[in-house]
Amino acid sequence: MSASADWFDGFFEREWLDYLALERKSTDDEVAFLIDKLELTKGTRVLDLACGRGRISIPLARHGCRVTGVDLSPNSLELARRDAAAGGVMLELIESDMRKIDFDPEFDVVINLFTSFGYFQDHSDNERVVHAVARSLKRGGRFLIDTINPITVAAGWRERDWQQFDDGTVMIEHRRHDQLQGRHETTWTFVRGDGARTEQKFSLRAYTAAELREMLEAAGLHVDGAWGSWEGTELGDGYRTILRARRG
């Protein structure tokens, strides 16, 4: 059974926070990449769209950026607020669906990372997000989006996979790609030590770099950088699509 159309509403409150939200070991490299490629300095106004629990927002604030984080998950935002306070930095945190953001052109930079795009079933909703991003940027401001590259991912596609966490919980992952819709459909099954099972389903539109570029250009955002990984490899050399676009 496929994920519901609004699968993202509540998805990031449970197992995501318990097991996956902070598991990436590449955070320092990603932050360094952002500082370099977006020329982030003290006082740069940054909008972290789908900020989660502040994995990137907090280090950027520590760097001196003035960071606003937007996310739909209240539990994630509460953790971000707690961790920011513990780290001695300030974040402005807003609970909102990304389709509903309505900022003045006040940000120097907007970031949307870790495949936090393409959630919505209707393509026009994803376009709506891009146009909202464009409206929130100052002239000359930049948008950086990081998502999976469906072309390079296809070469190493595995329908099933699994991993085990420190507490013994096993996550079994089943993936399906709908080529007509261009969507990745994934089911995570969590099996705990006592045999208890829970299941989560999600679905996202896996846009190619060309499709993303067209969407960005239509919103007045002109692509001026493209990479295939956080190591700065060329687009197509890696499993990521990282695009940087400037508002004219």
Helices and strands as residue ranges (DSSP letters): G 11-13, H 15-15, I 16-20, H 27-37, E 45-49, H 57-62, E 66-71, H 74-86, E 92-95, G 98-100, E 107-112, H 123-136, E 137-148, H 150-155, E 160-164, E 170-178, E 183-191, E 197-205, H 209-218, E 221-227, E 240-247
